[in-house]
């Protein structure tokens, strides 16, 4: 799913890949939703080096999110394994 894009010199985010909102309206709940959905499907984002973001606030937010999402996407299998191991005891305990 594509979660970040650059259009008309501004950054945009999407929770579903269809409806796009300005990047300066993103909040922690939006980020959590994007991360949860994209961990299964993978992150698709416009590369900030290929398109110019004219709005300075959008540029900073986009750049930081792109870096973090790219890192998470490249390490998602390790992240999932660590998460599963962290909660493995609790899951086994409450499944019984």
Backbone torsions as a table, in degrees:
resi	resn	phi	psi	omega
1	UNK	NA	136.2	176.1
2	UNK	-81.4	124.2	-175.3
3	UNK	-114.0	-23.1	179.3
4	UNK	-132.2	137.3	175.1
5	UNK	-146.5	158.9	176.2
6	UNK	-114.2	123.3	179.4
7	UNK	-141.1	132.4	177.7
8	UNK	55.9	35.5	177.1
9	UNK	76.6	11.8	179.7
10	UNK	-127.2	152.9	175.9
11	UNK	-88.6	144.4	178.9
12	UNK	-136.0	153.4	175.5
13	UNK	-128.6	158.1	178.4
14	UNK	-139.1	141.1	177.0
15	UNK	-92.2	-17.2	-176.4
16	UNK	-131.6	-0.1	-178.5
17	UNK	82.7	-0.1	-177.5
18	UNK	-119.0	-49.0	-178.5
19	UNK	-96.1	125.1	-176.4
20	UNK	-111.0	137.3	179.2
21	UNK	-123.0	153.2	177.1
22	UNK	-61.4	142.7	-174.6
23	UNK	-63.8	-26.2	-179.4
24	UNK	-75.0	-2.8	176.8
25	UNK	-98.9	0.8	-177.2
26	UNK	-71.1	143.4	176.4
27	UNK	-132.6	-179.8	-174.8
28	UNK	-64.5	-33.3	178.1
29	UNK	-67.1	-38.6	176.6
30	UNK	-62.9	-44.2	-179.1
31	UNK	-63.0	-42.8	178.5
32	UNK	-62.4	-41.8	178.1
33	UNK	-62.3	-45.0	179.5
34	UNK	-62.1	-47.2	-178.7
35	UNK	-62.0	-45.4	-179.0
36	UNK	-60.4	-46.4	-179.1
37	UNK	-69.7	-40.6	-174.0
38	UNK	-79.8	-17.2	176.3
39	UNK	-63.5	-33.3	177.9
40	UNK	-81.7	-41.9	-172.5
41	UNK	-95.4	-21.9	-174.3
42	UNK	96.1	154.6	-178.0
43	UNK	-94.3	129.6	170.9
44	UNK	-116.8	127.6	-176.2
45	UNK	-146.6	148.7	171.3
46	UNK	-70.7	140.0	178.9
47	UNK	-76.2	123.3	-177.4
48	UNK	-66.1	-16.3	178.5
49	UNK	-82.1	-17.2	-178.8
50	UNK	-92.3	-23.8	179.8
51	UNK	-125.7	148.6	-178.3
52	UNK	-98.2	131.2	173.9
53	UNK	-101.4	114.2	-175.5
54	UNK	-80.8	-31.4	179.6
55	UNK	-77.2	118.3	-174.4
56	UNK	-60.5	-41.4	178.9
57	UNK	-63.3	-44.8	178.7
58	UNK	-62.4	-39.1	-179.4
59	UNK	-61.7	-44.8	-179.5
60	UNK	-66.1	-47.8	-179.7
61	UNK	-62.6	-48.2	-177.8
62	UNK	-60.3	-46.7	-178.7
63	UNK	-59.7	-45.6	-180.0
64	UNK	-66.7	-45.1	179.0
65	UNK	-64.5	-42.6	-179.8
66	UNK	-59.1	-45.3	179.9
67	UNK	-61.2	-47.7	-177.9
68	UNK	-68.0	-43.9	179.5
69	UNK	-65.1	-39.4	178.4
70	UNK	-62.6	-44.8	179.3
71	UNK	-63.1	-45.1	179.0
72	UNK	-63.5	-41.5	-179.8
73	UNK	-63.7	-40.0	-178.8
74	UNK	-74.6	-19.0	-179.1
75	UNK	-118.7	22.0	-173.3
76	UNK	-66.1	-32.2	178.6
77	UNK	-67.3	-40.6	177.1
78	UNK	-65.6	-41.2	179.4
79	UNK	-61.4	-44.9	179.1
80	UNK	-64.0	-43.7	179.1
81	UNK	-60.7	-44.9	179.6
82	UNK	-64.7	-39.7	178.9
83	UNK	-64.3	-44.3	179.7
84	UNK	-64.2	-42.2	179.3
85	UNK	-66.7	-35.1	-179.4
86	UNK	-63.3	-39.2	-176.6
87	UNK	-104.6	7.6	-176.5
88	UNK	-58.1	-47.2	-179.1
89	UNK	-61.8	-45.0	-179.4
90	UNK	-64.8	-41.6	179.4
91	UNK	-63.1	-46.0	179.5
92	UNK	-64.8	-38.0	-179.3
93	UNK	-64.2	-43.8	-175.5
94	UNK	-87.3	-8.8	175.3
95	UNK	-78.8	-23.4	-177.1
96	UNK	-74.6	NA	NA
